[in-house]
Each structure stands twice: as structure tokens, then as C-alpha cells.
């Protein structure tokens, strides 16, 4: 069983990333939140063992955008590292 990231951390990041999603996609903030909550990026954020909460909301948004474009948030430069830049 994986450890779950604390709810207080998730709430803050969810709020900030969902605003970025909403602005980028031209949808309401509630729809932006739904899009983010139903993503693989968010599932990874929920897994405390991955420590994804160390990333800024902008980096998490980039991971989400990468997931939308490629199907996998792990394709983001934030997760691949410098060797792929």
C-alpha cells in the first residue's frame, strides 16, 4: 500500500494547478479541477512516496500538459531530467 500525500498539501496544489488548467483550456475552474483530479499526474501527486509535492504548481501543470499531449506525464522534462533536454 502506498502512502498518501497529506490532504492539506494536495488541496493547495490542486487549487493552484486547476487554475492554470482552466486558464489554458478556457474552461471553468471547477472543470479545470476535474481535469486535473482525473489525471495520471494527480495520481502520482497523491503517492507520497514519489514526493511530487516538491515540484511547483507550474511544473505540475507542465507534467499534466505533457500527459495530455503524450499520454504519460513521465515524458515531462521535469521527470526525465537533463539527459533528455
Protein Blocks (a to p, Z undefined) as FASTA:
>chain_A
ZZdddfklmmmmmmmmmmmmmmmnopafklmmmmmmmpmklmmmmmmmlommmpcfklmm
mmmmmmmmnopaklpmklnommlZZ
